[in-house]
Amino acid sequence: MTTHILDQSLAHQMQGATKEEKVDALFAYMEKKGGTNYDDQVTQLEHALQTAALAKSAGGTHAQVTSALLHDLGHLLVCEHNTENDFLTEDLEHEVVGAKYLEPFFPREVTVPIGLHVPSKRYLCTVDANYHDGLSSASKHSFEVQGGKMSDAERVEFEKTPHLEFAVQLRRWDDGGKVGGCKVPGLEAYRDDVLACLV
Ligand SMILES: [Fe+2]
């Protein structure tokens, strides 16, 4: 059995730091850890940057852009790529890991949608038949690992969730942020968005 360890180094660096130092630590961490593959098209960092670029070009708020940029941080924090397993073969609830890790530093409008971006995919697959067909093959595979379609009761419950509308929108940007070779701005383009959200 594989053990996944939560990397506390980023949280330690951010605790007690100034807002500028927090952004520096966050961006340095993403640069350092984000070179691993997200799928066969993009790295983790490219995926984060593409998702944030979609949020930005859609006129997203600081919170929405920050949420988009950081939505998969959980993948980097659990050191999944230090193991022999492909991260898509096992559901480690990276969205919950990422949201909880960021809670001390960001408001709920940033962290709640991060925590919901996997159930949002399940929700969209449940209510929109075309949505599932449009997913990448890796995303279709992880959808099955993550629980597949929602039952009616799950769907009704999920529709009561705060921040639902944005969580679903984040999911659509997430799905769009997987284009190999797509040139988008780097992390520094989002410094002001992240700074505006840090608590
Ligand atoms: Fe993602």
py3Dmol code that shows the C-alpha trace and the ligand (Angstrom):
import py3Dmol

protein = """\
ATOM      1  CA  MET A   1       0.000   0.000   0.000  1.00  0.00           C
ATOM      2  CA  THR A   2       1.235   3.464  -0.852  1.00  0.00           C
ATOM      3  CA  THR A   3       1.543   6.166   1.778  1.00  0.00           C
ATOM      4  CA  HIS A   4       0.856   9.725   0.744  1.00  0.00           C
ATOM      5  CA  ILE A   5       2.420  12.418   2.867  1.00  0.00           C
ATOM      6  CA  LEU A   6       1.029  15.930   3.064  1.00  0.00           C
ATOM      7  CA  ASP A   7       3.835  18.426   2.447  1.00  0.00           C
ATOM      8  CA  GLN A   8       3.648  21.040   5.231  1.00  0.00           C
ATOM      9  CA  SER A   9       6.627  23.064   3.993  1.00  0.00           C
ATOM     10  CA  LEU A  10       4.523  25.613   2.108  1.00  0.00           C
ATOM     11  CA  ALA A  11       2.175  26.207   5.058  1.00  0.00           C
ATOM     12  CA  HIS A  12       5.182  26.685   7.350  1.00  0.00           C
ATOM     13  CA  GLN A  13       6.617  29.276   4.981  1.00  0.00           C
ATOM     14  CA  MET A  14       3.311  31.131   4.707  1.00  0.00           C
ATOM     15  CA  GLN A  15       2.487  31.206   8.414  1.00  0.00           C
ATOM     16  CA  GLY A  16       3.371  34.595   9.888  1.00  0.00           C
ATOM     17  CA  ALA A  17       4.724  35.885   6.576  1.00  0.00           C
ATOM     18  CA  THR A  18       3.726  39.165   4.934  1.00  0.00           C
ATOM     19  CA  LYS A  19       1.271  38.964   2.052  1.00  0.00           C
ATOM     20  CA  GLU A  20       4.050  39.546  -0.488  1.00  0.00           C
ATOM     21  CA  GLU A  21       6.116  36.776   1.113  1.00  0.00           C
ATOM     22  CA  LYS A  22       3.102  34.478   1.030  1.00  0.00           C
ATOM     23  CA  VAL A  23       2.674  35.001  -2.697  1.00  0.00           C
ATOM     24  CA  ASP A  24       6.415  34.492  -3.211  1.00  0.00           C
ATOM     25  CA  ALA A  25       6.264  31.195  -1.294  1.00  0.00           C
ATOM     26  CA  LEU A  26       3.176  30.017  -3.144  1.00  0.00           C
ATOM     27  CA  PHE A  27       4.535  30.829  -6.589  1.00  0.00           C
ATOM     28  CA  ALA A  28       7.968  29.354  -5.821  1.00  0.00           C
ATOM     29  CA  TYR A  29       6.256  26.167  -4.650  1.00  0.00           C
ATOM     30  CA  MET A  30       4.157  25.935  -7.802  1.00  0.00           C
ATOM     31  CA  GLU A  31       7.233  26.514  -9.986  1.00  0.00           C
ATOM     32  CA  LYS A  32       9.181  23.868  -8.097  1.00  0.00           C
ATOM     33  CA  LYS A  33       6.497  21.194  -7.908  1.00  0.00           C
ATOM     34  CA  GLY A  34       4.390  22.015 -10.954  1.00  0.00           C
ATOM     35  CA  GLY A  35       6.635  20.444 -13.576  1.00  0.00           C
ATOM     36  CA  THR A  36       5.050  17.033 -13.132  1.00  0.00           C
ATOM     37  CA  ASN A  37       2.490  15.902 -15.667  1.00  0.00           C
ATOM     38  CA  TYR A  38      -1.150  16.743 -15.120  1.00  0.00           C
ATOM     39  CA  ASP A  39      -2.072  14.569 -18.085  1.00  0.00           C
ATOM     40  CA  ASP A  40      -0.446  13.695 -21.408  1.00  0.00           C
ATOM     41  CA  GLN A  41      -0.918  17.257 -22.684  1.00  0.00           C
ATOM     42  CA  VAL A  42       0.073  19.645 -19.906  1.00  0.00           C
ATOM     43  CA  THR A  43       2.069  19.875 -16.682  1.00  0.00           C
ATOM     44  CA  GLN A  44       0.430  20.752 -13.373  1.00  0.00           C
ATOM     45  CA  LEU A  45       1.748  24.303 -13.634  1.00  0.00           C
ATOM     46  CA  GLU A  46       0.557  24.724 -17.229  1.00  0.00           C
ATOM     47  CA  HIS A  47      -2.871  23.441 -16.196  1.00  0.00           C
ATOM     48  CA  ALA A  48      -3.065  25.929 -13.304  1.00  0.00           C
ATOM     49  CA  LEU A  49      -1.976  28.813 -15.557  1.00  0.00           C
ATOM     50  CA  GLN A  50      -4.394  27.905 -18.336  1.00  0.00           C
ATOM     51  CA  THR A  51      -7.300  27.585 -15.889  1.00  0.00           C
ATOM     52  CA  ALA A  52      -6.447  30.968 -14.354  1.00  0.00           C
ATOM     53  CA  ALA A  53      -6.138  32.534 -17.823  1.00  0.00           C
ATOM     54  CA  LEU A  54      -9.662  31.366 -18.673  1.00  0.00           C
ATOM     55  CA  ALA A  55     -10.966  32.855 -15.410  1.00  0.00           C
ATOM     56  CA  LYS A  56      -9.168  36.127 -16.116  1.00  0.00           C
ATOM     57  CA  SER A  57     -10.350  36.444 -19.704  1.00  0.00           C
ATOM     58  CA  ALA A  58     -13.923  35.744 -18.590  1.00  0.00           C
ATOM     59  CA  GLY A  59     -13.676  38.788 -16.295  1.00  0.00           C
ATOM     60  CA  GLY A  60     -13.447  36.719 -13.111  1.00  0.00           C
ATOM     61  CA  THR A  61     -13.093  38.441  -9.742  1.00  0.00           C
ATOM     62  CA  HIS A  62      -9.805  38.309  -7.812  1.00  0.00           C
ATOM     63  CA  ALA A  63     -11.261  35.440  -5.790  1.00  0.00           C
ATOM     64  CA  GLN A  64     -12.371  33.517  -8.879  1.00  0.00           C
ATOM     65  CA  VAL A  65      -9.017  33.936 -10.622  1.00  0.00           C
ATOM     66  CA  THR A  66      -7.156  32.905  -7.453  1.00  0.00           C
ATOM     67  CA  SER A  67      -9.413  29.922  -6.983  1.00  0.00           C
ATOM     68  CA  ALA A  68      -8.788  28.879 -10.595  1.00  0.00           C
ATOM     69  CA  LEU A  69      -5.015  29.255 -10.225  1.00  0.00           C
ATOM     70  CA  LEU A  70      -4.888  27.218  -7.005  1.00  0.00           C
ATOM     71  CA  HIS A  71      -7.671  24.696  -7.569  1.00  0.00           C
ATOM     72  CA  ASP A  72      -5.337  21.713  -8.030  1.00  0.00           C
ATOM     73  CA  LEU A  73      -2.707  22.656  -5.468  1.00  0.00           C
ATOM     74  CA  GLY A  74      -3.765  19.540  -3.557  1.00  0.00           C
ATOM     75  CA  HIS A  75      -2.172  17.409  -6.265  1.00  0.00           C
ATOM     76  CA  LEU A  76       1.205  18.987  -5.506  1.00  0.00           C
ATOM     77  CA  LEU A  77       0.799  18.868  -1.721  1.00  0.00           C
ATOM     78  CA  VAL A  78       0.285  15.154  -1.365  1.00  0.00           C
ATOM     79  CA  CYS A  79       3.501  14.233  -3.164  1.00  0.00           C
ATOM     80  CA  GLU A  80       1.524  11.867  -5.375  1.00  0.00           C
ATOM     81  CA  HIS A  81       4.181  11.804  -8.034  1.00  0.00           C
ATOM     82  CA  ASN A  82       6.811  10.549  -5.618  1.00  0.00           C
ATOM     83  CA  THR A  83       4.989   7.241  -5.607  1.00  0.00           C
ATOM     84  CA  GLU A  84       4.773   4.489  -8.156  1.00  0.00           C
ATOM     85  CA  ASN A  85       1.082   5.165  -8.722  1.00  0.00           C
ATOM     86  CA  ASP A  86      -0.503   7.337 -11.347  1.00  0.00           C
ATOM     87  CA  PHE A  87      -2.512   9.953  -9.423  1.00  0.00           C
ATOM     88  CA  LEU A  88      -5.608   9.260 -11.491  1.00  0.00           C
ATOM     89  CA  THR A  89      -5.811   5.633 -10.402  1.00  0.00           C
ATOM     90  CA  GLU A  90      -6.624   6.512  -6.834  1.00  0.00           C
ATOM     91  CA  ASP A  91      -8.974   9.071  -5.347  1.00  0.00           C
ATOM     92  CA  LEU A  92      -6.990  11.044  -2.795  1.00  0.00           C
ATOM     93  CA  GLU A  93      -9.569  13.845  -2.623  1.00  0.00           C
ATOM     94  CA  HIS A  94      -7.001  16.375  -3.725  1.00  0.00           C
ATOM     95  CA  GLU A  95      -9.716  19.030  -3.858  1.00  0.00           C
ATOM     96  CA  VAL A  96     -10.439  18.662  -0.131  1.00  0.00           C
ATOM     97  CA  VAL A  97      -6.721  18.526   0.680  1.00  0.00           C
ATOM     98  CA  GLY A  98      -6.094  21.727  -1.270  1.00  0.00           C
ATOM     99  CA  ALA A  99      -9.090  23.610   0.125  1.00  0.00           C
ATOM    100  CA  LYS A 100      -8.274  22.755   3.748  1.00  0.00           C
ATOM    101  CA  TYR A 101      -4.600  23.587   3.312  1.00  0.00           C
ATOM    102  CA  LEU A 102      -5.446  27.038   1.956  1.00  0.00           C
ATOM    103  CA  GLU A 103      -8.199  27.854   4.493  1.00  0.00           C
ATOM    104  CA  PRO A 104      -5.904  29.699   6.958  1.00  0.00           C
ATOM    105  CA  PHE A 105      -4.740  32.020   4.191  1.00  0.00           C
ATOM    106  CA  PHE A 106      -7.743  32.672   1.936  1.00  0.00           C
ATOM    107  CA  PRO A 107     -11.470  33.477   2.349  1.00  0.00           C
ATOM    108  CA  ARG A 108     -14.132  30.892   1.741  1.00  0.00           C
ATOM    109  CA  GLU A 109     -15.037  32.333  -1.630  1.00  0.00           C
ATOM    110  CA  VAL A 110     -11.606  31.090  -2.767  1.00  0.00           C
ATOM    111  CA  THR A 111     -11.429  27.790  -0.887  1.00  0.00           C
ATOM    112  CA  VAL A 112     -15.017  26.503  -1.088  1.00  0.00           C
ATOM    113  CA  PRO A 113     -15.073  26.288  -4.896  1.00  0.00           C
ATOM    114  CA  ILE A 114     -11.665  24.535  -4.785  1.00  0.00           C
ATOM    115  CA  GLY A 115     -13.150  21.941  -2.459  1.00  0.00           C
ATOM    116  CA  LEU A 116     -16.108  21.519  -4.804  1.00  0.00           C
ATOM    117  CA  HIS A 117     -14.382  21.223  -8.153  1.00  0.00           C
ATOM    118  CA  VAL A 118     -14.511  17.422  -8.224  1.00  0.00           C
ATOM    119  CA  PRO A 119     -18.144  17.072  -7.084  1.00  0.00           C
ATOM    120  CA  SER A 120     -18.922  19.835  -9.610  1.00  0.00           C
ATOM    121  CA  LYS A 121     -17.678  17.572 -12.352  1.00  0.00           C
ATOM    122  CA  ARG A 122     -19.896  14.775 -11.050  1.00  0.00           C
ATOM    123  CA  TYR A 123     -22.769  17.264 -10.924  1.00  0.00           C
ATOM    124  CA  LEU A 124     -22.245  18.473 -14.494  1.00  0.00           C
ATOM    125  CA  CYS A 125     -21.944  14.897 -15.775  1.00  0.00           C
ATOM    126  CA  THR A 126     -25.248  14.148 -14.039  1.00  0.00           C
ATOM    127  CA  VAL A 127     -27.255  17.105 -15.358  1.00  0.00           C
ATOM    128  CA  ASP A 128     -25.612  17.646 -18.779  1.00  0.00           C
ATOM    129  CA  ALA A 129     -25.196  14.652 -21.081  1.00  0.00           C
ATOM    130  CA  ASN A 130     -23.040  16.635 -23.524  1.00  0.00           C
ATOM    131  CA  TYR A 131     -20.669  17.644 -20.755  1.00  0.00           C
ATOM    132  CA  HIS A 132     -19.384  14.121 -20.102  1.00  0.00           C
ATOM    133  CA  ASP A 133     -18.793  13.528 -23.811  1.00  0.00           C
ATOM    134  CA  GLY A 134     -16.609  16.633 -23.975  1.00  0.00           C
ATOM    135  CA  LEU A 135     -14.242  15.586 -21.173  1.00  0.00           C
ATOM    136  CA  SER A 136     -10.678  14.461 -21.876  1.00  0.00           C
ATOM    137  CA  SER A 137     -10.113  10.716 -21.601  1.00  0.00           C
ATOM    138  CA  ALA A 138      -8.068  11.235 -18.414  1.00  0.00           C
ATOM    139  CA  SER A 139     -10.902  13.281 -16.936  1.00  0.00           C
ATOM    140  CA  LYS A 140     -13.471  10.621 -17.880  1.00  0.00           C
ATOM    141  CA  HIS A 141     -11.326   8.056 -16.123  1.00  0.00           C
ATOM    142  CA  SER A 142     -10.921  10.121 -12.942  1.00  0.00           C
ATOM    143  CA  PHE A 143     -14.691  10.796 -12.976  1.00  0.00           C
ATOM    144  CA  GLU A 144     -15.284   7.065 -12.521  1.00  0.00           C
ATOM    145  CA  VAL A 145     -12.662   6.904  -9.732  1.00  0.00           C
ATOM    146  CA  GLN A 146     -14.297   9.902  -8.060  1.00  0.00           C
ATOM    147  CA  GLY A 147     -17.708   8.254  -7.832  1.00  0.00           C
ATOM    148  CA  GLY A 148     -19.397   8.601 -11.239  1.00  0.00           C
ATOM    149  CA  LYS A 149     -22.849  10.172 -11.618  1.00  0.00           C
ATOM    150  CA  MET A 150     -24.710  11.587  -8.617  1.00  0.00           C
ATOM    151  CA  SER A 151     -27.891   9.956  -7.377  1.00  0.00           C
ATOM    152  CA  ASP A 152     -31.021  12.137  -7.328  1.00  0.00           C
ATOM    153  CA  ALA A 153     -30.606  12.658  -3.582  1.00  0.00           C
ATOM    154  CA  GLU A 154     -26.948  13.665  -4.002  1.00  0.00           C
ATOM    155  CA  ARG A 155     -27.849  16.070  -6.776  1.00  0.00           C
ATOM    156  CA  VAL A 156     -30.627  17.757  -4.773  1.00  0.00           C
ATOM    157  CA  GLU A 157     -28.275  18.102  -1.805  1.00  0.00           C
ATOM    158  CA  PHE A 158     -25.487  19.481  -3.978  1.00  0.00           C
ATOM    159  CA  GLU A 159     -27.784  22.130  -5.456  1.00  0.00           C
ATOM    160  CA  LYS A 160     -28.110  23.647  -1.962  1.00  0.00           C
ATOM    161  CA  THR A 161     -24.344  24.256  -1.722  1.00  0.00           C
ATOM    162  CA  PRO A 162     -23.117  27.843  -1.253  1.00  0.00           C
ATOM    163  CA  HIS A 163     -20.914  29.133  -4.078  1.00  0.00           C
ATOM    164  CA  LEU A 164     -22.416  26.458  -6.359  1.00  0.00           C
ATOM    165  CA  GLU A 165     -22.642  28.679  -9.405  1.00  0.00           C
ATOM    166  CA  PHE A 166     -18.999  29.652  -9.274  1.00  0.00           C
ATOM    167  CA  ALA A 167     -17.885  26.117  -8.371  1.00  0.00           C
ATOM    168  CA  VAL A 168     -19.531  24.858 -11.556  1.00  0.00           C
ATOM    169  CA  GLN A 169     -17.986  27.700 -13.554  1.00  0.00           C
ATOM    170  CA  LEU A 170     -14.559  26.880 -12.094  1.00  0.00           C
ATOM    171  CA  ARG A 171     -15.070  23.324 -13.248  1.00  0.00           C
ATOM    172  CA  ARG A 172     -15.660  24.455 -16.814  1.00  0.00           C
ATOM    173  CA  TRP A 173     -12.477  26.580 -16.768  1.00  0.00           C
ATOM    174  CA  ASP A 174     -10.648  23.600 -15.264  1.00  0.00           C
ATOM    175  CA  ASP A 175     -11.800  21.418 -18.164  1.00  0.00           C
ATOM    176  CA  GLY A 176     -10.666  24.052 -20.662  1.00  0.00           C
ATOM    177  CA  GLY A 177      -7.199  24.370 -19.137  1.00  0.00           C
ATOM    178  CA  LYS A 178      -5.669  21.243 -20.632  1.00  0.00           C
ATOM    179  CA  VAL A 179      -4.478  22.317 -24.057  1.00  0.00           C
ATOM    180  CA  GLY A 180      -0.982  21.140 -24.989  1.00  0.00           C
ATOM    181  CA  GLY A 181       1.322  23.917 -26.225  1.00  0.00           C
ATOM    182  CA  CYS A 182      -1.125  26.707 -25.312  1.00  0.00           C
ATOM    183  CA  LYS A 183       0.816  29.898 -24.476  1.00  0.00           C
ATOM    184  CA  VAL A 184      -0.562  31.797 -21.479  1.00  0.00           C
ATOM    185  CA  PRO A 185       0.860  34.335 -19.005  1.00  0.00           C
ATOM    186  CA  GLY A 186       3.044  33.084 -16.130  1.00  0.00           C
ATOM    187  CA  LEU A 187       2.379  33.158 -12.404  1.00  0.00           C
ATOM    188  CA  GLU A 188       3.335  36.818 -11.958  1.00  0.00           C
ATOM    189  CA  ALA A 189       0.297  37.845 -13.999  1.00  0.00           C
ATOM    190  CA  TYR A 190      -1.793  36.727 -11.012  1.00  0.00           C
ATOM    191  CA  ARG A 191       0.187  38.331  -8.176  1.00  0.00           C
ATOM    192  CA  ASP A 192      -2.334  41.154  -7.696  1.00  0.00           C
ATOM    193  CA  ASP A 193      -5.291  38.741  -7.718  1.00  0.00           C
ATOM    194  CA  VAL A 194      -3.708  36.545  -5.049  1.00  0.00           C
ATOM    195  CA  LEU A 195      -2.558  39.538  -2.969  1.00  0.00           C
ATOM    196  CA  ALA A 196      -6.068  40.964  -3.017  1.00  0.00           C
ATOM    197  CA  CYS A 197      -7.463  37.734  -1.569  1.00  0.00           C
ATOM    198  CA  LEU A 198      -4.921  36.812   1.101  1.00  0.00           C
ATOM    199  CA  VAL A 199      -6.310  37.339   4.605  1.00  0.00           C
TER     200      VAL A 199
END
"""
ligand_1 = """\
1
LIG
Fe -7.875 20.910 -12.563
"""
view = py3Dmol.view(width=600, height=400)
view.addModel(protein, "pdb")
view.setStyle({"model": 0}, {"cartoon": {"style": "trace"}})
view.addModel(ligand_1, "xyz")
view.setStyle({"model": 1}, {"stick": {}})
view.zoomTo()
view.show()
